[in-house]
Amino acid sequence: VEAAKWYRKAAKQGLAKAQFAMGMVLANGEGMAKDEVEAAKWLRKAAEQGFSNAQYFLGVALANGQGVAKNEVEAAKWFRKAAEQGDIQAQHALRFASTQGA
């Protein structure tokens, strides 16, 4: 609970790593109620700043419709951005998405 309070404070100041952490805390319901919609918003903020972990997990949310409308094309876009930064999980997800037609 205390960590989530500090993540939120730093996230509101625009720190991508804190925005990512806030998104993951909300996605998993760690220390606060699970809220996939709010989680996706924080992940998007961090992803838009180029934070590769957030780009990957935003892609996962989009691919599965977790907190956002399911959108496999947009998911592939975020997987690609993270993969270009060397994120192995994103590279695998992008490879899988390309076999599925995204």
Secondary structure, DSSP 4 states (H G I P E B T S, - for coil): -HHHHHHHHHHHTT-HHHHHHHHHHHHHTSSS---HHHHHHHHHHHHHTT-HHHHHHHHHHHHHTSSS---HHHHHHHHHHHHHTT-HHHHHHHHHHHHTT-
